[in-house]
Amino acid sequence: MVSNSAKEVFIQGITRDGKTFRPSDWADRLCGVMSQFRPGGPQPGSHLTYSPWCVPTLINGIKCVVVNSELRAYEPMAWDFAINFAKDNDLQIAEACLLPDPPKP
């Protein structure tokens, strides 16, 4: 269950029993579907970039999708789609936030 106070949710490409989720491009596919949901709504050409509310990333060698809670406020059905995708595929979900990289010395 995802709390309403979570700012970001990480959908991890690992099932609850520890297996790597396939296909290997699942994160890119999910984020591609979600690309139309963005601040200001869809714009011409916006399907060519990921939404800032749903981005693929790699964390400790594990493919993940970071879903920002602003998506829930903007389009609750899109939020539900992303969360239910994780649940339907038995993927691990973590509430967290991405931190910026530290400045280089």
DSSP file (Angstrom, degrees, kcal/mol; ACC not computed):
  #  RESIDUE AA STRUCTURE BP1 BP2  ACC     N-H-->O    O-->H-N    N-H-->O    O-->H-N    TCO  KAPPA ALPHA  PHI   PSI    X-CA   Y-CA   Z-CA
    1    1 A M              0   0    0      0, 0.0     2,-0.5     0, 0.0    92,-0.0   0.000 360.0 360.0 360.0 136.5    0.0    0.0    0.0
    2    2 A V        -     0   0    0     92,-0.0     2,-0.1     7,-0.0     7,-0.0  -0.857 360.0-129.0-100.6 128.4    1.3    3.5   -0.9
    3    3 A S    >   -     0   0    0     -2,-0.5     3,-0.9     1,-0.1    -1,-0.0  -0.369  13.4-124.8 -75.2 156.4    0.7    6.2    1.6
    4    4 A N  T 3  S+     0   0    0      1,-0.2    -1,-0.1    -2,-0.1    -2,-0.0   0.665 108.2  60.8 -73.1 -15.7   -0.9    9.5    0.6
    5    5 A S  T 3  S+     0   0    0      2,-0.0    -1,-0.2     0, 0.0     2,-0.2   0.553  75.1 115.0 -89.4  -7.5    2.1   11.4    2.0
    6    6 A A    <   -     0   0    0     -3,-0.9     3,-0.1     1,-0.2    91,-0.1  -0.427  48.1-164.6 -65.9 131.7    4.7    9.8   -0.2
    7    7 A K  S    S+     0   0    0      1,-0.3    62,-3.0    -2,-0.2     2,-0.3   0.822  75.7  14.3 -83.7 -35.0    6.3   12.3   -2.6
    8    8 A E  E     -AB  68  96A   0     88,-0.7    88,-1.8    60,-0.2     2,-0.4  -0.995  64.3-155.2-141.5 146.9    7.8    9.7   -4.8
    9    9 A V  E     -AB  67  95A   0     58,-2.4    58,-3.0    -2,-0.3     2,-0.6  -0.984  10.6-148.3-122.4 132.3    7.3    6.0   -5.3
   10   10 A F  E     -AB  66  94A   0     84,-3.5    84,-2.2    -2,-0.4     2,-0.7  -0.895   3.9-160.1-102.0 118.1    9.9    3.7   -6.7
   11   11 A I  E     -AB  65  93A   0     54,-3.0    54,-2.0    -2,-0.6     2,-0.3  -0.888  20.2-152.5 -94.0 115.2    8.6    0.7   -8.7
   12   12 A Q  E     -A   64   0A   0     80,-2.9     2,-0.9    -2,-0.7    80,-0.5  -0.674  19.4-127.1 -96.2 144.3   11.5   -1.7   -8.7
   13   13 A G  E    S+     0   0A   0     50,-2.7     8,-2.5    -2,-0.3     2,-0.4  -0.101  82.5  96.2 -80.6  38.3   12.2   -4.2  -11.5
   14   14 A I  E    S-D   20   0B   0     -2,-0.9    78,-2.2     6,-0.2     6,-0.2  -0.998  70.9-133.0-128.6 129.5   12.4   -7.0   -8.9
   15   15 A T  E >   - B   0  91A   0      4,-3.0     3,-2.4    -2,-0.4    76,-0.2  -0.302  33.7-100.5 -75.3 167.3    9.4   -9.2   -8.0
   16   16 A R  T 3  S+     0   0    0     74,-1.9    -1,-0.1     1,-0.3    75,-0.1   0.768 125.2  54.9 -61.2 -25.1    8.5   -9.9   -4.4
   17   17 A D  T 3  S-     0   0    0     73,-0.2    -1,-0.3     2,-0.1    -2,-0.0   0.303 124.2-103.5 -93.0  11.3   10.3  -13.3   -4.7
   18   18 A G  S <  S+     0   0    0     -3,-2.4     2,-0.3     1,-0.3    -2,-0.1   0.538  73.5 138.4  88.6   8.3   13.5  -11.6   -5.9
   19   19 A K        -     0   0    0      1,-0.1    -4,-3.0    -5,-0.0     2,-0.3  -0.633  59.3-108.4 -88.5 146.5   13.4  -12.4   -9.6
   20   20 A T  B     -D   14   0B   0     -2,-0.3    -6,-0.2    -6,-0.2     2,-0.2  -0.552  38.2-119.5 -71.0 131.3   14.3   -9.8  -12.2
   21   21 A F        -     0   0    0     -8,-2.5     5,-0.2    -2,-0.3    42,-0.1  -0.511  37.9-115.0 -76.0 139.1   11.2   -8.6  -14.0
   22   22 A R  S    S+     0   0    0     -2,-0.2     2,-0.2     3,-0.1    -1,-0.0  -0.907  83.6  55.6-121.2 150.8   11.1   -9.1  -17.8
   23   23 A P  S >  S-     0   0    0      0, 0.0     3,-1.6     0, 0.0    -2,-0.0   0.475  75.9-135.5 -75.3 163.5   11.0   -7.8  -20.5
   24   24 A S  T 3  S+     0   0    0      1,-0.3     3,-0.3    -2,-0.2     4,-0.1   0.707 101.1  53.8 -67.1 -20.0   14.2   -5.9  -19.9
   25   25 A D  T 3> S+     0   0    0      1,-0.2     4,-2.2     2,-0.1    -1,-0.3   0.108  70.3 118.1-100.0  23.1   12.7   -2.6  -21.3
   26   26 A W  H <> S+     0   0    0     -3,-1.6     4,-2.7     1,-0.2     5,-0.2   0.872  73.2  52.8 -57.1 -40.0    9.7   -2.7  -19.0
   27   27 A A  H  > S+     0   0    0     -3,-0.3     4,-2.4     1,-0.2    -1,-0.2   0.910 109.9  47.6 -66.0 -42.0   10.6    0.7  -17.4
   28   28 A D  H  > S+     0   0    0      2,-0.2     4,-2.1     1,-0.2    -1,-0.2   0.897 112.7  49.8 -64.9 -39.8   11.0    2.5  -20.7
   29   29 A R  H  X S+     0   0    0     -4,-2.2     4,-2.1     2,-0.2    -2,-0.2   0.936 111.5  47.4 -64.4 -46.8    7.7    1.1  -21.9
   30   30 A L  H  X S+     0   0    0     -4,-2.7     4,-1.7     1,-0.2    -2,-0.2   0.934 114.2  46.8 -61.9 -45.5    5.8    2.1  -18.8
   31   31 A C  H  < S+     0   0    0     -4,-2.4    20,-0.5     1,-0.2     4,-0.4   0.835 108.6  56.5 -67.3 -31.3    7.3    5.6  -18.9
   32   32 A G  H >< S+     0   0    0     -4,-2.1     3,-0.9     1,-0.2     4,-0.3   0.904 107.3  48.2 -64.0 -41.4    6.5    5.9  -22.6
   33   33 A V  H >< S+     0   0    0     -4,-2.1     3,-0.5     1,-0.2    -2,-0.2   0.861 114.3  47.1 -64.8 -35.3    2.8    5.2  -21.9
   34   34 A M  G >< S+     0   0    0     -4,-1.7     3,-1.7     1,-0.2    -1,-0.2   0.450  82.5 100.2 -86.4  -0.6    2.9    7.8  -19.1
   35   35 A S  G <  S+     0   0    0     -3,-0.9    -1,-0.2    -4,-0.4    -2,-0.1   0.753  73.0  62.4 -61.8 -25.9    4.7   10.4  -21.2
   36   36 A Q  G <  S+     0   0    0     -3,-0.5     2,-0.9    -4,-0.3    -1,-0.3   0.700  85.7  82.7 -73.8 -17.0    1.5   12.3  -22.0
   37   37 A F    <   +     0   0    0     -3,-1.7    16,-0.4     4,-0.1    17,-0.1  -0.780  65.0 125.2 -93.4 105.7    0.9   13.1  -18.3
   38   38 A R    >   -     0   0    0     -2,-0.9     3,-2.4    13,-0.1    13,-0.1  -0.961  68.7 -67.8-153.7 162.1    3.0   16.1  -17.6
   39   39 A P  T 3  S+     0   0    0      0, 0.0    32,-0.0     0, 0.0    14,-0.0  -0.364 123.9  18.0 -56.8 132.9    2.7   19.7  -16.2
   40   40 A G  T 3  S-     0   0    0     -2,-0.0    -3,-0.0     2,-0.0     0, 0.0   0.423 119.8 -98.9  83.7  -1.7    0.7   21.8  -18.6
   41   41 A G    <   -     0   0    0     -3,-2.4    -4,-0.1     2,-0.0     2,-0.1  -0.056  68.0 -27.1  78.6 175.8   -0.7   18.7  -20.3
   42   42 A P        -     0   0    0      0, 0.0    -6,-0.1     0, 0.0    -5,-0.0  -0.353  62.8-170.8 -65.2 141.0    0.4   17.0  -23.5
   43   43 A Q    >   -     0   0    0     -2,-0.1     3,-2.5     1,-0.0     4,-0.3  -0.840  41.2 -72.5-123.8 162.0    2.1   19.3  -26.0
   44   44 A P  T 3  S+     0   0    0      0, 0.0    -1,-0.0     0, 0.0     0, 0.0  -0.381 123.8  10.7 -55.8 127.1    3.2   18.7  -29.6
   45   45 A G  T >  S+     0   0    0     -2,-0.1     3,-1.9     1,-0.0     4,-0.2   0.376  89.9 120.3  85.3  -4.6    6.2   16.4  -29.5
   46   46 A S  G X   +     0   0    0     -3,-2.5     3,-1.3     1,-0.3    -1,-0.0   0.714  62.9  70.9 -68.1 -17.4    5.8   15.6  -25.8
   47   47 A H  G 3  S+     0   0    0     -4,-0.3    -1,-0.3     1,-0.2   -12,-0.1   0.605  88.2  66.4 -71.1  -8.9    5.4   11.9  -26.6
   48   48 A L  G <  S+     0   0    0     -3,-1.9     2,-0.3   -13,-0.1    -1,-0.2   0.530 102.7  47.4 -89.8  -6.6    9.1   12.0  -27.5
   49   49 A T  S <  S-     0   0    0     -3,-1.3     2,-0.1    -4,-0.2    -4,-0.0  -0.924  89.6-102.8-130.7 157.4   10.2   12.7  -23.9
   50   50 A Y        -     0   0    0     -2,-0.3     5,-0.1     1,-0.1   -18,-0.1  -0.458  39.4-106.3 -75.6 150.4    9.4   11.1  -20.6
   51   51 A S    >   -     0   0    0    -20,-0.5     3,-1.5     3,-0.4   -13,-0.1  -0.509  21.6-128.3 -68.8 142.6    7.0   12.9  -18.2
   52   52 A P  T 3  S+     0   0    0      0, 0.0     3,-0.2     0, 0.0    -1,-0.1   0.649 109.7  59.9 -67.1 -11.1    8.8   14.5  -15.2
   53   53 A W  T 3  S+     0   0    0    -16,-0.4    15,-2.5     1,-0.3     2,-0.3   0.523 112.7  33.5 -92.3  -6.7    6.3   12.6  -13.1
   54   54 A C  E <  S+C   67   0A   0     -3,-1.5    -3,-0.4    13,-0.2    -1,-0.3  -0.746  75.7 161.5-152.4  96.6    7.2    9.1  -14.3
   55   55 A V  E     -C   66   0A   0     11,-2.1    11,-3.0    -2,-0.3     2,-0.2  -0.937  33.8-127.3-126.4 141.1   10.9    8.5  -15.2
   56   56 A P  E     +C   65   0A   0      0, 0.0     2,-0.3     0, 0.0     9,-0.2  -0.561  36.8 164.3 -79.8 149.1   13.0    5.4  -15.6
   57   57 A T  E     -C   64   0A   0      7,-2.5     7,-2.8    -2,-0.2     2,-0.5  -0.959  35.4-121.8-154.3 169.7   16.2    5.1  -13.7
   58   58 A L  E     -C   63   0A   0     -2,-0.3     2,-0.5     5,-0.2     5,-0.2  -0.984  26.2-177.9-121.2 121.3   18.8    2.6  -12.6
   59   59 A I  E >  S-C   62   0A   0      3,-2.6     3,-1.8    -2,-0.5    -2,-0.0  -0.970  73.3 -21.0-125.0 118.1   19.4    2.2   -8.8
   60   60 A N  T 3  S-     0   0    0     -2,-0.5    -1,-0.1     1,-0.3     3,-0.1   0.865 127.4 -52.7  51.9  39.9   22.1   -0.2   -7.6
   61   61 A G  T 3  S+     0   0    0      1,-0.2     2,-0.5    -3,-0.0    -1,-0.3   0.528 115.0 117.5  78.1   6.2   21.9   -2.0  -11.0
   62   62 A I  E <   - C   0  59A   0     -3,-1.8    -3,-2.6   -42,-0.0    -1,-0.2  -0.922  66.6-125.0-110.6 127.2   18.1   -2.5  -10.7
   63   63 A K  E     + C   0  58A   0     -2,-0.5   -50,-2.7    -5,-0.2     2,-0.3  -0.504  40.8 171.5 -67.9 134.2   15.8   -0.9  -13.3
   64   64 A C  E     -AC  12  57A   0     -7,-2.8    -7,-2.5   -52,-0.2     2,-0.4  -0.924  31.0-139.6-139.1 161.8   13.2    1.3  -11.5
   65   65 A V  E     -AC  11  56A   0    -54,-2.0   -54,-3.0    -2,-0.3     2,-0.6  -0.998  16.1-149.4-123.3 126.8   10.5    3.8  -12.4
   66   66 A V  E     -AC  10  55A   0    -11,-3.0   -11,-2.1    -2,-0.4     2,-0.6  -0.865  12.9-167.1 -97.3 119.4   10.1    6.8  -10.2
   67   67 A V  E     -AC   9  54A   0    -58,-3.0   -58,-2.4    -2,-0.6   -13,-0.2  -0.936  11.5-143.7-110.8 119.1    6.5    8.0  -10.0
   68   68 A N  E >   -A    8   0A   0    -15,-2.5     3,-1.7    -2,-0.6     4,-0.4  -0.572  15.7-127.6 -83.6 143.6    6.0   11.5   -8.5
   69   69 A S  T >> S+     0   0    0    -62,-3.0     4,-1.3     1,-0.3     3,-0.6   0.676 102.1  77.5 -66.3 -16.6    2.9   12.1   -6.4
   70   70 A E  H 3> S+     0   0    0    -63,-0.3     4,-2.2     1,-0.2    -1,-0.3   0.810  86.1  63.1 -61.9 -26.6    2.1   15.2   -8.5
   71   71 A L  H <> S+     0   0    0     -3,-1.7     4,-3.3     1,-0.2     8,-0.3   0.901  97.9  55.3 -61.6 -40.3    0.8   12.6  -11.1
   72   72 A R  H <4 S+     0   0    0     -3,-0.6    -1,-0.2    -4,-0.4    -2,-0.2   0.898 110.9  44.1 -60.1 -41.9   -1.8   11.5   -8.5
   73   73 A A  H  < S+     0   0    0     -4,-1.3    -1,-0.2     2,-0.2    -2,-0.2   0.878 118.9  43.0 -70.7 -38.1   -3.1   15.1   -8.2
   74   74 A Y  H  < S+     0   0    0     -4,-2.2    -2,-0.2     1,-0.2    -3,-0.2   0.924 136.9   2.1 -75.5 -46.3   -3.1   15.8  -11.9
   75   75 A E    >X  -     0   0    0     -4,-3.3     4,-1.9    -5,-0.2     3,-0.8  -0.720  60.3-173.5-147.6  89.6   -4.5   12.5  -13.2
   76   76 A P  H 3> S+     0   0    0      0, 0.0     4,-2.6     0, 0.0     5,-0.2   0.813  87.1  57.2 -56.0 -33.2   -5.6    9.9  -10.5
   77   77 A M  H 3> S+     0   0    0      2,-0.2     4,-2.1     1,-0.2     5,-0.1   0.867 106.0  49.6 -69.1 -33.9   -6.3    7.2  -13.1
   78   78 A A  H <> S+     0   0    0     -3,-0.8     4,-2.2     2,-0.2    -1,-0.2   0.904 111.1  50.0 -68.4 -41.0   -2.8    7.5  -14.5
   79   79 A W  H  X S+     0   0    0     -4,-1.9     4,-2.6    -8,-0.3     5,-0.3   0.947 111.3  48.8 -59.1 -49.1   -1.4    7.1  -11.0
   80   80 A D  H  X S+     0   0    0     -4,-2.6     4,-3.1     1,-0.2     5,-0.3   0.884 108.1  55.1 -60.0 -39.0   -3.6    4.1  -10.4
   81   81 A F  H  X S+     0   0    0     -4,-2.1     4,-2.0     2,-0.2    -1,-0.2   0.937 110.6  44.5 -58.9 -48.1   -2.4    2.6  -13.7
   82   82 A A  H  X S+     0   0    0     -4,-2.2     4,-1.7     2,-0.2    -2,-0.2   0.927 116.9  44.7 -64.5 -45.9    1.2    2.9  -12.7
   83   83 A I  H  X S+     0   0    0     -4,-2.6     4,-2.2     1,-0.2    -2,-0.2   0.906 114.1  49.2 -67.0 -41.4    0.7    1.5   -9.2
   84   84 A N  H  X S+     0   0    0     -4,-3.1     4,-3.3    -5,-0.3     5,-0.2   0.821 104.5  59.9 -68.9 -29.7   -1.6   -1.3  -10.4
   85   85 A F  H  X S+     0   0    0     -4,-2.0     4,-1.6    -5,-0.3    -1,-0.2   0.942 108.3  45.2 -58.6 -46.4    1.0   -2.2  -13.0
   86   86 A A  H  <>S+     0   0    0     -4,-1.7     5,-3.0     2,-0.2    -2,-0.2   0.931 116.0  45.4 -63.1 -45.8    3.4   -2.8  -10.1
   87   87 A K  H ><5S+     0   0    0     -4,-2.2     3,-1.5     1,-0.2    -2,-0.2   0.927 111.3  51.8 -64.8 -45.3    0.9   -4.8   -8.1
   88   88 A D  H 3<5S+     0   0    0     -4,-3.3    -1,-0.2     1,-0.3    -2,-0.2   0.809 115.2  42.5 -62.5 -30.2   -0.3   -6.9  -11.1
   89   89 A N  T 3<5S-     0   0    0     -4,-1.6    -1,-0.3    -5,-0.2    -2,-0.2   0.275 111.7-119.6-101.2  10.2    3.3   -7.9  -11.9
   90   90 A D  T < 5 +     0   0    0     -3,-1.5   -74,-1.9     1,-0.2   -73,-0.2   0.836  55.3 163.8  58.1  37.3    4.2   -8.4   -8.2
   91   91 A L  E   < -B   15   0A   0     -5,-3.0   -76,-0.2   -76,-0.2     2,-0.2  -0.571  42.2-106.3 -87.1 150.4    6.9   -5.8   -8.3
   92   92 A Q  E     -     0   0A   0    -78,-2.2   -80,-2.9   -80,-0.5     2,-0.4  -0.536  33.2-160.8 -75.2 139.5    8.4   -4.3   -5.2
   93   93 A I  E     -B   11   0A   0     -2,-0.2     2,-0.4   -82,-0.2   -82,-0.2  -0.972   8.1-175.4-122.8 135.8    7.4   -0.7   -4.4
   94   94 A A  E     -B   10   0A   0    -84,-2.2   -84,-3.5    -2,-0.4     2,-0.6  -0.994  22.3-135.4-131.9 139.9    9.3    1.7   -2.1
   95   95 A E  E     +B    9   0A   0     -2,-0.4     2,-0.3   -86,-0.2   -86,-0.2  -0.839  55.2 114.9 -91.0 124.9    8.4    5.1   -0.9
   96   96 A A  E     -B    8   0A   0    -88,-1.8   -88,-0.7    -2,-0.6     2,-0.3  -0.870  52.9-115.3-163.5-168.0   11.4    7.4   -1.2
   97   97 A C        -     0   0    0     -2,-0.3     2,-0.4   -90,-0.1   -87,-0.0  -0.990  23.5-116.0-148.2 147.5   12.8   10.4   -3.0
   98   98 A L        -     0   0    0     -2,-0.3    -2,-0.0     1,-0.0   -32,-0.0  -0.664  29.1-151.9 -80.3 135.4   15.7   11.0   -5.4
   99   99 A L        -     0   0    0     -2,-0.4    -2,-0.0     1,-0.0     2,-0.0  -0.840  23.3-105.3-105.7 146.2   18.4   13.2   -4.0
  100  100 A P        -     0   0    0      0, 0.0    -1,-0.0     0, 0.0     0, 0.0  -0.335  43.5 -95.7 -66.2 152.0   20.6   15.4   -6.3
  101  101 A D        -     0   0    0      1,-0.1     3,-0.1     3,-0.0     0, 0.0  -0.400  46.7-104.4 -63.0 143.0   24.1   14.2   -6.8
  102  102 A P        -     0   0    0      0, 0.0    -1,-0.1     0, 0.0     2,-0.0  -0.368  44.9 -92.6 -67.2 151.4   26.6   15.9   -4.5
  103  103 A P        -     0   0    0      0, 0.0     0, 0.0     0, 0.0     0, 0.0  -0.349  41.9-114.5 -64.3 145.1   28.7   18.6   -6.1
  104  104 A K              0   0    0      1,-0.1    -3,-0.0    -3,-0.1     0, 0.0  -0.607 360.0 360.0 -81.3 139.1   32.0   17.4   -7.4
  105  105 A P              0   0    0      0, 0.0    -1,-0.1     0, 0.0     0, 0.0   0.517 360.0 360.0 -69.3 360.0   35.1   18.8   -5.7
